[in-house]
């Protein structure tokens, strides 16, 4: 079995489970387990046991000193014990009798820098006098192989913990600010609305999309998005009365709820909610149900990043938006790319059939602007039309009275 195992590798939880079974059977032991060290605790990552009762369960934890791990790592117990009855310290540990343990072999899992991250162990309820130094060496080979997966998991957990602390600090200190970019009626050059974008002052520097992705990864995405939306709503009183404010939210935030608590019908009619996500939504019925109370408050729906991937097109077909925002990947070089023009024309036809509007993002050149006008795209935004900035700065750049509404 060992020969067959070594033709593969250990790069997944299933492979670790296979490694445990292989070494356990090779050594004629009843239990094999991998654990990682967290302070004075061991957390069991994977366990393979023959038909015996064992206190080890994946995800469970024990004190390092309540089993052998801590004692082995500090040199108080040997890595190989063929018969625990001959080891006074082992016999003094209740674990030896309650499990029970007659023989035990355990080796450390060590990172490239020498940090001990876990243990790879086997035990038997009976003494195993045949175990020897060669078996210990085989165990260490397996520990080294398993180590890459364990190290990867530990690094990932540490990164998540670090990211969570950073996001939590951003929320606690409100170390973000809202900037605004005009959404312009292309026929007149007048702003019809303003999209809210977020900028973060915390170090290390990360792009806004990275901050939000990290927040969602550590379970704080909804909290961060709601905090930004709440901050953005303070700009409504400063906008021209016929201009709308556009805010962003992921489908998961919408489904979890909380946005409707920030708004009422007075401001709902002046809000556009931009939905963006680059993965498919698992249940559009649930998302539509979550959007219903927002729409009742007058909030209109825009699908962001259309043309950027499968998700945005699925959003368009399933959510009946009021607006479709063309991703900048479609806008870029549209004046010289027939395929981009054809796809934009198709989306314009769709918008006419479904009574929604098209907004082109990322307009940066006059040639792109003129082509979009020629195609009949009614609204756009981009550096050419106005860069994101503080609201006072953006309003100073905007033309005066008579702002055009984006929606009838």
Secondary structure by P-SEA (a helix, b strand, c coil): ccccccccccccaaaaaaaaaaaaaaacccccbbbbbcccbbbbcbbbbccccccccccbbbbcccccaaaaaaccccccccccccccccccccccccccccbbbbbbbcccccccccccbbbbccccccccaaaaaaaaaaaaaaaaaaaaaaaaaaaaaaaaaaaaaaaaaccbbbbbbbbcccccccccbbbbbbbbcccccccaaaaaaaaaaacaaaaaaaaaaaaaacccccccccbbbbbbbcaaaaaaccccccccccccccbbbbbbbccccccaaaaaaaaaaaaaabbbbbbccccccaaaaaaaacccccbbbbcccccccccccaaaaaaaaaaaaaaaaacbbbbbcccccaaaaaaaaaacccccccccccccccaaaaaaaccccccccccc
